[in-house]
């Protein structure tokens, strides 16, 4: 970051600083030795990290960072499409993670867990075939179930890996 400033690249320096501040501060929020959840302790939750008010504060934190990142997206629209795409995707990721914390506040832990995971296998047909999730017209056989082949002897497919 300092070298970008020395070379006169102000915008990349600001971007590196923004990401450094975000990840350092978000990491500090998650650090158990700081005991940030101590004011929210209860008999059911001795750490306080599961308290709705603590998770709402983190959700607001991520929401605000999403708007800061979206501001950088607006700044990069004239500079470079790749930078703009990066900032747009990071903004959306911040908002989705904020939504996961809001779901924790509401007690919907299943949806919160789903918001924190991305299934790339749904995006890539070749990955689905390797994992045995694809079937039908993609591979010429029925979907595979955890490596068990469900194909006829004349079918070109074999047991999934």
C-alpha positions as CSV (number, residue, x, y, z in Angstrom):
1,X,0.0,0.0,0.0
2,X,2.8,2.4,0.9
3,X,4.6,1.7,-2.4
4,X,1.5,2.5,-4.4
5,X,1.4,5.9,-2.6
6,X,5.1,6.4,-3.3
7,X,4.6,5.6,-7.0
8,X,1.7,8.1,-7.1
9,X,-1.1,5.6,-7.6
10,X,-3.6,7.1,-5.3
11,X,-6.7,5.1,-6.2
12,X,-5.0,1.6,-5.9
13,X,-3.6,2.8,-2.6
14,X,-7.1,3.7,-1.3
15,X,-8.5,0.4,-2.5
16,X,-5.7,-1.6,-0.7
17,X,-6.3,0.5,2.4
18,X,-10.0,-0.1,2.2
19,X,-9.7,-3.8,2.0
20,X,-7.0,-3.9,4.7
21,X,-9.2,-1.9,7.1
22,X,-12.2,-4.0,6.3
23,X,-10.5,-7.4,6.8
24,X,-8.6,-6.3,9.9
25,X,-11.7,-4.8,11.6
26,X,-14.0,-7.8,10.6
27,X,-11.3,-10.2,11.9
28,X,-11.2,-8.3,15.2
29,X,-14.9,-8.6,15.5
30,X,-14.7,-12.3,15.2
31,X,-11.7,-12.7,17.6
32,X,-12.8,-14.5,20.7
33,X,-10.0,-13.3,22.9
34,X,-11.3,-9.7,22.8
35,X,-14.6,-10.9,24.3
36,X,-16.7,-8.4,22.4
37,X,-19.8,-10.5,23.2
38,X,-19.3,-10.2,26.9
39,X,-21.9,-7.5,27.4
40,X,-24.5,-9.8,25.8
41,X,-23.8,-12.9,28.0
42,X,-26.6,-14.9,29.3
43,X,-27.0,-18.3,31.0
44,X,-28.0,-19.8,27.6
45,X,-25.1,-18.1,25.8
46,X,-22.1,-17.7,28.0
47,X,-20.0,-16.0,25.2
48,X,-22.7,-13.6,24.1
49,X,-21.8,-14.1,20.5
50,X,-25.1,-15.7,19.7
51,X,-27.1,-12.8,21.1
52,X,-29.5,-11.1,18.6
53,X,-28.2,-7.6,19.4
54,X,-24.6,-8.6,18.9
55,X,-25.4,-10.2,15.5
56,X,-27.5,-7.2,14.5
57,X,-24.6,-5.0,15.2
58,X,-22.4,-7.1,12.9
59,X,-25.1,-7.1,10.3
60,X,-25.3,-3.3,10.3
61,X,-21.5,-3.2,10.1
62,X,-21.5,-5.4,7.0
63,X,-24.4,-3.4,5.5
64,X,-22.4,-0.1,5.9
65,X,-19.3,-1.7,4.4
66,X,-21.4,-2.8,1.5
67,X,-22.4,0.8,0.8
68,X,-18.7,1.9,1.1
69,X,-17.7,-0.8,-1.4
70,X,-20.6,0.2,-3.7
71,X,-19.3,3.8,-3.7
72,X,-16.0,2.5,-4.9
73,X,-17.9,0.5,-7.6
74,X,-19.4,3.8,-8.8
75,X,-15.9,5.4,-8.8
76,X,-14.5,2.5,-10.9
77,X,-17.2,2.5,-13.6
78,X,-15.3,5.0,-15.7
79,X,-11.8,3.4,-15.0
80,X,-12.0,-0.3,-15.7
81,X,-14.8,-2.8,-16.2
82,X,-12.9,-5.5,-14.3
83,X,-12.4,-3.2,-11.2
84,X,-16.1,-2.3,-11.4
85,X,-17.1,-5.9,-11.5
86,X,-14.9,-6.7,-8.6
87,X,-16.4,-4.0,-6.5
88,X,-19.9,-4.8,-7.5
89,X,-19.5,-8.5,-6.6
90,X,-17.8,-7.6,-3.3
91,X,-20.6,-5.2,-2.4
92,X,-23.2,-7.9,-3.1
93,X,-21.2,-10.4,-1.1
94,X,-21.1,-8.0,1.8
95,X,-24.9,-7.5,1.7
96,X,-25.6,-11.2,1.4
97,X,-23.3,-11.8,4.5
98,X,-25.2,-9.1,6.3
99,X,-28.4,-10.8,5.4
100,X,-27.0,-14.0,6.9
101,X,-26.4,-12.2,10.2
102,X,-30.0,-10.7,10.1
103,X,-31.3,-14.3,9.7
104,X,-29.3,-15.3,12.8
105,X,-31.0,-12.4,14.6
106,X,-34.4,-13.8,13.5
107,X,-33.4,-17.3,14.6
108,X,-33.5,-18.7,11.0
109,X,-30.2,-20.6,11.2
110,X,-30.8,-22.8,8.2
111,X,-31.3,-19.8,5.8
112,X,-28.3,-18.1,7.5
113,X,-26.1,-21.1,6.8
114,X,-27.3,-21.2,3.1
115,X,-26.5,-17.5,2.7
116,X,-22.9,-18.1,3.8
117,X,-22.3,-20.9,1.3
118,X,-21.9,-20.8,-2.5
119,X,-22.4,-23.8,-4.6
120,X,-20.1,-23.5,-7.6
121,X,-21.2,-26.9,-8.8
122,X,-24.5,-25.4,-9.9
123,X,-22.5,-23.1,-12.1
124,X,-20.2,-25.6,-13.8
125,X,-21.6,-28.6,-15.6
126,X,-18.2,-30.2,-15.8
127,X,-17.8,-30.0,-12.0
128,X,-21.3,-31.6,-11.6
129,X,-20.3,-34.4,-13.9
130,X,-17.1,-35.1,-11.9
131,X,-19.0,-35.1,-8.6
132,X,-21.7,-37.3,-10.0
133,X,-24.5,-34.8,-9.7
134,X,-25.2,-34.4,-13.4
135,X,-27.3,-36.8,-15.3
136,X,-29.8,-37.2,-18.1
137,X,-28.9,-35.6,-21.4
138,X,-25.6,-34.2,-20.0
139,X,-23.9,-37.6,-19.5
140,X,-26.3,-40.1,-21.1
141,X,-27.2,-41.7,-17.8
142,X,-29.3,-41.1,-14.7
143,X,-27.9,-39.0,-11.9
144,X,-25.3,-40.7,-9.7
145,X,-25.8,-41.1,-6.0
146,X,-22.5,-40.7,-4.1
147,X,-20.5,-42.8,-6.5
148,X,-23.0,-45.6,-7.2
149,X,-23.4,-46.0,-11.0
150,X,-27.0,-46.1,-12.2
151,X,-26.3,-46.8,-15.9
152,X,-27.0,-49.6,-18.2
153,X,-24.1,-51.7,-19.5
154,X,-24.4,-49.9,-22.9
155,X,-24.1,-46.5,-21.3
156,X,-20.8,-44.7,-21.7
157,X,-20.7,-43.5,-18.1
158,X,-19.2,-45.2,-15.0
159,X,-19.2,-44.8,-11.3
160,X,-18.7,-41.2,-10.2
161,X,-15.6,-40.1,-8.4
